[in-house]
């Protein structure tokens, strides 16, 4: 591919910064939250879907996983489309597709239709979500950008737990006798409202007609999509199928595809072309460590929620509503910490990230210990869950904020696509690895066997958190934030 890498966006009416910061941030974060919710809200509705549609085990798994697969595969593509067409248009187009697919999911007459519409829903999310970070990067400056990134981090990581809560509420309520369908239909009025508001408050940032923009690196997109598909599909489906031979072959092919992608991108950059992710983004101080820490935080978060859900519903026999509400305190404290950590004493800022991962490494085994005997854990379980929420938030929120605080506007699409993709892949990795460990340790029915299986997962959860803690004392070369403190 040829062309230059210069962008010439049409400036917003306020010079590209903080035109209508409150409504703009509310619109993009609401859509972010809605898309994240859909990753997890279906989990607690799965038994009802299986009963009412007569879905097979494989069909049910594709209903749950189809959204995640297309979402992860197309995220980088969505990021680049936003850079080419303008983030406003890509966001609204993705939101419209996501909303229409949600309606179709809620009206699906059979398993095949539901799987197909879930794939489309994931594609809509992949087009919409990368624009959220890009719009924050382009439309907010200085302290307002830091606050917006903190709110984004809080939304990104509380979506998982909140999805369980909302899913449990909707399934248990059985609104109008519709069973599982409201978990999809709830997106429709929200999506329509966001489309109307978004059309009014989002800036028109289309590339100027006389400017040159980066071309879409189609060979790079194909190679990366193949690599991500070959990675996510076996991780998502392998567990249910007891890891057949094709899963290992697929992961091996993933390594080859990713190697071919890196080789192609290097050659393209040397020729003066426009690679999928600008090399200077990968060279931003601490970006590699930030990507690793985000991967670890999201893997622990999603994996822990998954195995605890299996234990609460399968082992202890809790209802979908009770299971969802169990996670409510974790979601609340995660969001609260993510929104307030920058107000904490300056002397603590440097220790927040490793300290958060260490707290997570201690809290995960604590949850396993209090549930190990098959009991409900009582108040000690909630204390340990609060520790998980605080620890993961401290490990995740400052990392994300620091990694993006100084990214240039012209690099917003590349940085957004990179970090959102590793966050999504972290979720897939967490569910696959820790879910496999849980099921492998489950040697029989009943709460005690389930509690032992949960306990057996906690050393691996703690090890992943420790990896996040030792990834580095900071996010690379120290920079000072606009206020002069905090991770950067």
C-alpha positions as CSV (number, residue, x, y, z in Angstrom):
1,X,0.0,0.0,0.0
2,X,1.2,3.5,-0.8
3,X,0.3,7.0,0.5
4,X,1.5,9.1,3.3
5,X,0.5,8.9,7.0
6,X,-0.6,12.5,7.4
7,X,-4.2,13.2,8.6
8,X,-6.1,16.3,7.7
9,X,-9.2,16.1,9.7
10,X,-11.9,18.8,9.5
11,X,-11.5,20.7,12.8
12,X,-14.4,20.9,15.2
13,X,-16.1,24.1,16.0
14,X,-14.0,24.6,19.1
15,X,-10.7,23.8,17.7
16,X,-11.0,20.1,18.3
17,X,-11.0,20.2,22.1
18,X,-13.9,20.0,24.6
19,X,-16.6,21.3,22.3
20,X,-19.4,19.8,24.4
21,X,-17.4,17.7,26.8
22,X,-20.2,16.5,29.0
23,X,-22.7,15.2,26.4
24,X,-19.9,13.9,24.1
25,X,-18.3,11.9,26.9
26,X,-21.6,10.6,28.1
27,X,-22.6,9.4,24.6
28,X,-19.4,7.6,23.8
29,X,-19.1,5.9,27.2
30,X,-22.7,4.8,27.2
31,X,-22.2,3.0,23.9
32,X,-18.9,1.6,25.3
33,X,-20.8,0.3,28.3
34,X,-23.6,-1.2,26.2
35,X,-21.2,-3.1,24.0
36,X,-19.2,-4.4,26.9
37,X,-22.4,-5.5,28.7
38,X,-23.3,-7.6,25.7
39,X,-20.1,-9.6,26.1
40,X,-21.3,-10.9,29.5
41,X,-25.0,-10.3,29.8
42,X,-25.7,-13.5,27.7
43,X,-23.8,-15.8,30.1
44,X,-26.6,-15.8,32.7
45,X,-29.3,-16.1,30.1
46,X,-27.6,-19.2,28.4
47,X,-29.7,-21.9,30.3
48,X,-32.9,-20.2,29.3
49,X,-31.8,-19.8,25.7
50,X,-30.9,-23.4,25.5
51,X,-34.3,-24.5,26.9
52,X,-36.5,-22.2,24.8
53,X,-34.6,-22.6,21.5
54,X,-33.5,-26.2,21.9
55,X,-30.0,-25.2,21.2
56,X,-27.2,-27.8,21.2
57,X,-24.1,-27.3,23.4
58,X,-22.1,-26.2,20.3
59,X,-24.9,-23.9,19.2
60,X,-25.2,-22.3,22.6
61,X,-21.5,-21.8,22.7
62,X,-21.5,-20.0,19.3
63,X,-24.3,-17.8,20.5
64,X,-22.1,-16.7,23.4
65,X,-18.8,-16.7,21.6
66,X,-19.8,-15.4,18.1
67,X,-20.0,-11.9,19.4
68,X,-16.6,-12.1,21.0
69,X,-14.9,-13.6,18.0
70,X,-16.1,-11.0,15.4
71,X,-15.5,-8.2,17.9
72,X,-11.9,-9.2,18.6
73,X,-11.1,-10.0,14.9
74,X,-12.4,-6.7,13.5
75,X,-11.3,-4.2,16.2
76,X,-8.2,-3.0,14.4
77,X,-10.1,-2.8,11.2
78,X,-12.7,-0.6,12.9
79,X,-10.0,1.6,14.3
80,X,-8.5,2.2,10.8
81,X,-12.0,2.8,9.3
82,X,-12.5,5.6,11.8
83,X,-9.2,7.2,10.8
84,X,-10.2,7.1,7.2
85,X,-13.9,8.1,7.3
86,X,-13.9,10.1,10.5
87,X,-14.5,8.8,14.0
88,X,-18.0,10.4,14.2
89,X,-19.3,8.6,11.1
90,X,-17.6,5.3,12.0
91,X,-19.1,5.5,15.6
92,X,-22.6,6.2,14.4
93,X,-22.4,3.6,11.7
94,X,-21.2,1.0,14.2
95,X,-23.8,2.0,16.7
96,X,-26.6,1.7,14.1
97,X,-25.4,-1.8,13.1
98,X,-25.1,-2.9,16.7
99,X,-28.6,-1.6,17.5
100,X,-30.2,-3.3,14.5
101,X,-28.4,-6.6,15.2
102,X,-29.6,-6.4,18.8
103,X,-33.2,-6.1,17.7
104,X,-32.7,-9.0,15.3
105,X,-31.2,-11.1,18.1
106,X,-34.2,-10.4,20.4
107,X,-36.6,-11.5,17.6
108,X,-34.6,-14.6,16.4
109,X,-36.7,-17.6,15.8
110,X,-34.0,-20.2,16.1
111,X,-30.4,-20.9,17.1
112,X,-29.0,-20.4,13.6
113,X,-30.5,-17.0,13.3
114,X,-29.3,-16.0,16.8
115,X,-25.8,-17.0,16.0
116,X,-25.8,-15.1,12.7
117,X,-27.1,-11.9,14.3
118,X,-24.6,-12.2,17.2
119,X,-21.8,-12.2,14.6
120,X,-23.2,-9.0,13.1
121,X,-23.6,-7.5,16.5
122,X,-19.9,-8.1,17.2
123,X,-19.0,-6.5,13.9
124,X,-21.0,-3.4,14.9
125,X,-19.3,-3.2,18.2
126,X,-15.9,-3.6,16.5
127,X,-16.6,-0.6,14.3
128,X,-18.1,1.5,17.2
129,X,-15.8,0.9,20.1
130,X,-12.4,1.9,18.8
131,X,-13.8,5.4,18.1
132,X,-14.5,5.9,21.8
133,X,-10.9,6.3,22.7
134,X,-10.1,8.1,19.5
135,X,-12.8,10.7,20.2
136,X,-11.6,11.1,23.8
137,X,-8.0,11.6,22.6
138,X,-9.0,14.1,19.9
139,X,-11.7,16.1,21.7
140,X,-10.3,16.4,25.2
141,X,-7.1,18.1,26.4
142,X,-5.0,18.2,29.5
143,X,-6.8,17.6,32.8
144,X,-10.2,16.9,31.0
145,X,-8.5,14.2,29.0
146,X,-7.1,12.6,32.1
147,X,-10.5,12.6,33.8
148,X,-12.2,11.3,30.6
149,X,-9.6,8.4,30.4
150,X,-10.3,7.6,34.0
151,X,-14.0,7.4,33.3
152,X,-13.3,5.2,30.3
153,X,-11.2,2.8,32.3
154,X,-13.9,2.5,34.9
155,X,-16.5,1.7,32.3
156,X,-14.3,-0.7,30.5
157,X,-13.6,-2.9,33.5
158,X,-17.0,-2.7,35.3
159,X,-18.9,-3.9,32.2
160,X,-18.2,-7.5,32.9
161,X,-19.5,-7.6,36.4
162,X,-22.5,-5.3,35.6
163,X,-23.4,-7.5,32.7
164,X,-23.8,-10.4,35.1
165,X,-26.0,-8.2,37.3
166,X,-28.2,-6.8,34.5
167,X,-28.5,-10.2,32.8
168,X,-29.6,-11.8,36.1
169,X,-32.2,-9.1,36.6
170,X,-33.7,-9.3,33.1
171,X,-33.8,-13.1,33.0
172,X,-35.4,-13.4,36.5
173,X,-37.9,-10.7,35.7
174,X,-39.1,-12.6,32.6
175,X,-40.6,-9.3,31.2
176,X,-43.9,-10.0,29.4
177,X,-43.0,-13.6,29.3
178,X,-40.2,-13.0,26.9
179,X,-37.6,-15.1,28.8
180,X,-34.1,-14.4,27.5
181,X,-35.0,-11.9,24.7
182,X,-34.9,-8.7,26.8
183,X,-31.1,-9.2,27.3
184,X,-30.8,-8.2,23.6
185,X,-33.9,-5.9,23.2
186,X,-32.8,-3.6,26.0
187,X,-30.1,-2.3,23.6
188,X,-32.6,-1.0,21.1
189,X,-34.1,2.0,22.9
190,X,-30.7,2.8,24.4
191,X,-29.0,2.6,20.9
192,X,-31.7,4.7,19.3
193,X,-31.4,7.4,21.9
194,X,-27.6,7.4,21.5
195,X,-27.9,7.7,17.7
196,X,-30.1,10.8,18.1
197,X,-27.9,12.5,20.7
198,X,-24.6,11.4,19.1
199,X,-25.6,13.0,15.8
200,X,-26.0,16.3,17.6
201,X,-22.9,16.3,19.9
202,X,-20.2,14.4,18.1
203,X,-17.7,16.5,16.0
204,X,-17.5,16.1,12.3
205,X,-13.9,15.0,11.9
206,X,-14.0,13.7,8.3
207,X,-10.6,14.1,6.5
208,X,-10.5,17.3,4.4
209,X,-11.3,16.7,0.8
210,X,-8.0,18.1,-0.4
211,X,-5.9,16.2,2.2
212,X,-4.3,12.8,1.9
213,X,-5.1,10.1,4.4
214,X,-3.6,6.8,5.3
215,X,-4.8,4.0,3.0
216,X,-6.4,0.9,4.4
217,X,-3.6,-1.7,4.6
218,X,-5.7,-4.5,3.3
219,X,-3.0,-7.2,3.3
220,X,-2.1,-6.3,6.8
221,X,-5.8,-6.4,7.8
222,X,-6.2,-9.8,6.3
223,X,-3.1,-11.2,8.0
224,X,-4.0,-9.8,11.4
225,X,-7.6,-10.9,11.1
226,X,-6.4,-14.4,10.3
227,X,-4.0,-14.4,13.2
228,X,-6.7,-13.2,15.7
229,X,-9.3,-15.6,14.4
230,X,-6.9,-18.5,14.6
231,X,-6.1,-17.5,18.2
232,X,-9.6,-16.7,19.5
233,X,-11.7,-19.5,17.9
234,X,-9.8,-22.4,19.5
235,X,-9.7,-20.6,22.8
236,X,-13.4,-19.9,22.8
237,X,-14.5,-23.3,21.4
238,X,-11.8,-25.7,22.5
239,X,-12.9,-26.0,26.1
240,X,-16.3,-27.3,25.2
241,X,-14.9,-29.8,22.7
242,X,-12.2,-31.1,25.0
243,X,-9.3,-29.5,23.0
244,X,-9.3,-31.6,19.8
245,X,-6.4,-31.6,17.4
246,X,-7.6,-28.8,15.3
247,X,-7.3,-26.4,18.3
248,X,-3.5,-27.0,18.5
249,X,-3.1,-26.7,14.8
250,X,-5.1,-23.5,14.8
251,X,-2.9,-21.9,17.5
252,X,0.2,-23.0,15.6
253,X,-1.1,-21.4,12.4
254,X,-1.8,-18.3,14.5
255,X,1.9,-17.9,15.2
256,X,2.7,-18.2,11.5
257,X,0.1,-15.7,10.5
258,X,1.2,-13.2,13.2
259,X,4.8,-13.6,12.0
260,X,3.7,-12.9,8.4
261,X,1.8,-9.9,9.6
262,X,4.9,-8.5,11.4
263,X,7.0,-9.1,8.4
264,X,4.6,-7.4,6.1
265,X,4.2,-4.4,8.4
266,X,8.0,-4.0,8.6
267,X,8.5,-4.1,4.9
268,X,5.6,-1.7,4.3
269,X,7.1,0.8,6.8
270,X,10.5,0.6,5.1
271,X,8.9,1.4,1.7
272,X,7.3,4.5,3.2
273,X,3.8,3.0,3.2
274,X,1.2,3.2,5.9
275,X,1.3,0.1,8.2
276,X,-1.8,-0.9,10.1
277,X,-0.3,0.4,13.4
278,X,2.3,3.3,13.2
279,X,5.7,2.1,14.4
280,X,6.0,5.2,16.5
281,X,2.9,4.1,18.6
282,X,4.7,0.9,19.5
283,X,7.7,3.0,20.5
284,X,5.8,5.2,22.9
285,X,7.6,4.8,26.3
286,X,5.9,2.1,28.3
287,X,3.3,1.1,25.6
288,X,4.5,-2.5,25.6
289,X,4.3,-2.9,29.3
290,X,1.0,-1.2,29.4
291,X,-0.3,-3.7,26.8
292,X,0.9,-6.6,28.9
293,X,-0.6,-5.2,32.1
294,X,-3.9,-4.5,30.4
295,X,-3.9,-8.0,29.1
296,X,-3.2,-9.5,32.5
297,X,-5.8,-7.3,34.3
298,X,-8.6,-8.2,31.8
299,X,-7.6,-11.9,31.8
300,X,-7.8,-12.1,35.6
301,X,-11.0,-10.0,35.6
302,X,-12.9,-12.0,33.0
303,X,-11.5,-15.4,34.1
304,X,-12.3,-14.8,37.7
305,X,-15.9,-13.7,37.0
306,X,-16.4,-16.7,34.7
307,X,-15.2,-19.4,37.1
308,X,-17.0,-17.8,40.1
309,X,-20.2,-17.7,38.0
310,X,-19.8,-21.4,37.3
311,X,-19.3,-22.1,41.0
312,X,-22.2,-20.0,42.2
313,X,-24.7,-21.2,39.6
314,X,-23.5,-24.8,39.0
315,X,-22.0,-25.6,42.4
316,X,-24.1,-23.7,44.9
317,X,-27.3,-23.6,42.7
318,X,-27.8,-19.8,43.0
319,X,-30.2,-18.2,40.6
320,X,-29.2,-15.9,37.8
321,X,-30.3,-12.9,39.8
322,X,-28.5,-13.9,43.0
323,X,-25.4,-14.6,41.0
324,X,-25.5,-11.3,39.2
325,X,-26.1,-9.4,42.4
326,X,-23.1,-11.1,44.1
327,X,-20.9,-9.1,41.7
328,X,-22.5,-5.8,42.3
329,X,-20.2,-4.6,45.1
330,X,-17.1,-5.5,42.9
331,X,-18.4,-3.5,40.0
332,X,-19.2,-0.5,42.2
333,X,-15.8,-0.4,43.9
334,X,-14.0,-0.9,40.6
335,X,-15.8,2.1,39.1
336,X,-15.3,4.3,42.2
337,X,-11.6,3.6,42.4
338,X,-11.1,4.1,38.7
339,X,-12.8,7.5,38.9
340,X,-11.0,8.7,42.1
341,X,-7.4,7.3,42.1
342,X,-5.9,10.5,40.7
343,X,-7.1,12.4,43.8
344,X,-5.1,10.1,46.1
345,X,-1.9,11.5,47.7
346,X,0.9,12.0,45.2
347,X,3.3,9.9,47.2
348,X,1.1,6.8,46.5
349,X,0.8,7.4,42.7
350,X,4.0,5.5,41.7
351,X,2.9,2.4,43.7
352,X,-0.7,2.2,42.6
353,X,-0.2,-0.1,39.6
354,X,2.1,-2.8,41.2
355,X,0.2,-2.4,44.5
356,X,-3.1,-3.1,42.8
357,X,-1.8,-6.2,41.2
358,X,-0.4,-7.5,44.5
359,X,-3.8,-6.9,46.2
360,X,-5.4,-8.8,43.4
361,X,-2.9,-11.7,43.9
362,X,-3.9,-11.8,47.5
363,X,-7.6,-11.4,47.1
364,X,-8.2,-14.2,44.5
365,X,-6.9,-17.0,46.8
366,X,-8.9,-15.4,49.7
367,X,-12.1,-15.8,47.7
368,X,-11.2,-19.4,46.9
369,X,-10.4,-20.2,50.5
370,X,-13.7,-18.9,52.0
371,X,-15.7,-20.8,49.3
372,X,-13.6,-24.0,49.4
373,X,-15.8,-25.9,51.8
374,X,-18.9,-25.5,49.7
375,X,-20.4,-22.7,51.9
376,X,-21.5,-19.3,50.7
377,X,-18.5,-17.5,52.2
378,X,-20.6,-15.0,54.2
379,X,-19.2,-11.5,54.8
380,X,-15.6,-12.7,54.2
381,X,-16.4,-13.5,50.6
382,X,-17.7,-10.0,50.0
383,X,-14.6,-8.6,51.7
384,X,-12.4,-10.6,49.4
385,X,-14.5,-9.5,46.3
386,X,-14.0,-5.9,47.3
387,X,-10.3,-6.5,47.4
388,X,-10.4,-7.9,43.9
389,X,-12.3,-4.9,42.7
390,X,-9.9,-2.4,44.3
391,X,-6.8,-4.3,43.2
392,X,-7.9,-4.8,39.6
393,X,-9.0,-1.2,39.3
394,X,-5.6,0.1,40.6
395,X,-3.8,-2.2,38.2
396,X,-5.9,-1.4,35.2
397,X,-7.1,2.3,35.4
398,X,-3.8,4.1,35.9
399,X,-2.1,1.8,33.3
400,X,-4.6,2.7,30.6
401,X,-4.7,6.4,31.5
402,X,-0.9,6.6,31.7
403,X,-0.4,4.8,28.4
404,X,-2.8,7.2,26.5
405,X,-2.2,10.5,28.3
406,X,0.5,11.7,25.9
407,X,-0.5,10.0,22.7
408,X,-0.7,12.5,19.8
409,X,-4.0,13.1,18.2
410,X,-2.9,11.7,14.8
411,X,-1.9,8.5,16.6
412,X,-5.2,8.2,18.5
413,X,-6.7,5.6,16.1
414,X,-3.6,3.3,16.2
415,X,-3.2,3.5,20.0
416,X,-7.0,3.0,20.6
417,X,-7.1,-0.1,18.3
418,X,-4.0,-1.6,19.9
419,X,-5.1,-1.3,23.5
420,X,-8.8,-2.1,23.0
421,X,-7.7,-5.2,21.1
422,X,-5.3,-6.5,23.8
423,X,-8.0,-5.8,26.4
424,X,-10.5,-8.0,24.4
425,X,-7.9,-10.7,23.8
426,X,-7.2,-10.6,27.5
427,X,-10.8,-11.4,28.2
428,X,-10.8,-14.3,25.8
429,X,-7.5,-15.7,27.3
430,X,-8.8,-15.4,30.8
431,X,-12.1,-17.3,30.2
432,X,-10.3,-20.0,28.2
433,X,-7.4,-20.6,30.6
434,X,-9.1,-20.2,34.0
435,X,-12.3,-21.9,32.7
436,X,-10.3,-24.9,31.6
437,X,-8.5,-25.1,35.0
438,X,-11.9,-25.0,36.8
439,X,-13.5,-27.7,34.7
440,X,-10.3,-29.8,34.9
441,X,-10.4,-29.6,38.7
442,X,-14.1,-30.4,38.9
443,X,-14.2,-34.1,40.0
444,X,-17.9,-34.4,40.7
445,X,-21.2,-32.6,41.3
446,X,-22.0,-30.7,44.5
447,X,-20.8,-27.5,46.2
448,X,-17.7,-29.0,47.8
449,X,-16.3,-30.4,44.6
450,X,-17.1,-27.1,42.9
451,X,-15.5,-25.1,45.7
452,X,-12.3,-27.2,45.4
453,X,-12.2,-26.6,41.7
454,X,-12.5,-22.9,42.3
455,X,-9.7,-23.0,44.9
456,X,-7.5,-24.9,42.4
457,X,-7.8,-21.9,40.0
458,X,-6.7,-19.3,42.4
459,X,-2.9,-19.9,42.2
460,X,-3.0,-19.3,38.5
461,X,-5.1,-16.2,38.9
462,X,-2.6,-14.9,41.5
463,X,0.3,-15.7,39.2
464,X,-1.2,-13.7,36.4
465,X,-1.7,-10.8,38.8
466,X,1.9,-11.1,39.9
467,X,3.1,-10.9,36.3
468,X,1.3,-7.6,36.0
469,X,3.0,-6.3,39.2
470,X,6.5,-7.2,38.1
471,X,6.1,-5.9,34.5
472,X,8.0,-2.8,35.5
473,X,8.1,-0.2,38.3
474,X,6.3,2.3,36.0
475,X,5.1,2.6,32.5
476,X,8.5,3.0,31.0
477,X,10.3,6.4,31.0
478,X,8.7,8.6,33.6
479,X,6.7,11.5,32.3
480,X,4.9,14.1,34.3
481,X,1.2,14.5,33.9
482,X,-0.3,18.0,33.5
483,X,-0.6,18.1,37.3
484,X,2.9,16.8,37.8
485,X,2.1,13.5,39.4
486,X,0.6,10.1,38.7
487,X,1.6,7.3,36.4
488,X,2.1,8.5,32.9
